[in-house]
Amino acid sequence: MIRTRGAALVVAMLLAACGGASGDEAADAGKERIECALEGADAFARDCTVEEMSGADGAVLVVGRGDVGYRRLQITTDGRGVVSADGAEPAKVTIIGDKLIEVAIGSDRYRLPANTGGGE
């Protein structure tokens, strides 16, 4: 499980990690590029975007899936990291090292920067 304090830092780390966005700069304004493997793909590519939004229940990450839609992930404070805010399919979170989580929803996988508490 991701520690509560680490889960709260997911958004801060996403916003702090500024990388050069490729593609349409205007469409990606305010969004961070992340690695994803969509529709069961084996290989990850930096093809998805993520941005933070405020929701009724707290911070929500909106993960853009290129031209095929988006997913919303609710940031939790109970140690789970994120859960699916869309509700239809559950999010499975796997810790990958001290600074990365992998979120699987259906046949899609996303890699998000996170403080998993491994350095504490």
N, C-alpha and C positions, 0 to 999 in steps of 0.2 A: 504494500500500500504506500501511496505517496503521503508524506507527512503533511499535516494541515498547513503549516507555514509554507512548505514547498509548493503546495497546490496554489496558494494565493500568489506566488511569485511567477506563475506561468505567464500571465499577461505582462508583467513588468519585463520579463526576459524577452518576450516576443517583441515588445516595443523597443527594447534597447538594441536588439540585434538588427542593425540596419545593413541591408545588402543591396547591391545594384539590381534593380528590377529590370527584367527584359520585357520585350513586347510593348504594348500600349501603355506608356507612362501615365497618361491621364486616367485610364481605367483602373490602374493599380495604385493611385494616390492614396496614401494612408494604409496601405495593405503590405504585409510582409510575405515574401515568397517562402514556401516550405516544400519539403519533399513529400510526395505522395505516390501511391501505387493504386490506381483506380481499376475497378471492375476486374479484380483478380490478377492484375499484372504482377509478375515476379519482381521486376526492377522498379526502383524508386526514381523519380525525376522531380526536379524543382518546378513543377507545373501548377501547383495550387497556391492560393493566397489565403491569408488569415488576417482578420482585423477584429478588434475588440469593440463591443457595443454594450451599453447598459441595458439590462432587462429588468423586468419586475422582480425577479428573484436574484438579482446581482449581475455580475459580469458574464457576458456571453461571447464566445468566439464564433465568428462566422467564417467558415472555411469554404473558399471558392474552389469549385471543381472545374476550372477552365470554362468551356462553353456548355457544360452539362449540369449546371445548377450549383447548389451549395448545401452545406450541412451546418447546423447550429450546435455548439457544444457549450453547456452550462459549466462554469468553473465552480467546483464544490469547495466547501471549507471543512469537510469531514474526513479528508485523507484519501478520497478516491481519485482526485485530480480533476477529471471532467466526466460528464455524463451527457448522453444525447438529449438535447433540448427539444428535438423534434418528436421524440417519443416512440416512433414506430419500431426502430431497431435499436437495441442497446449498444452502448459503446464499451468496448473491452480495452482497458488501458494496461500496457506492458511497459515496465521501466527498462530503458536501454542505457546503462551507465548512469553517471551522476547528473547529466545535463540534458537528457533526452527521454521523451516518452513516445511510444507508438500507440496510436488510437485506431482500433479496427471497428468499423461499422459496416455490417454486411460484407461485401466483397471489396470494400475500399479500406485503405490504410493510410494514415497520416503520421508524420514525424513532427513533433512539437518540442521546442526547447522548454525545459522545466528544471527547477531545482528540486531534485528528488530526495534531498536530505542525505545523500551518500557522503557528503563532505563534512557533515556535522558530527 
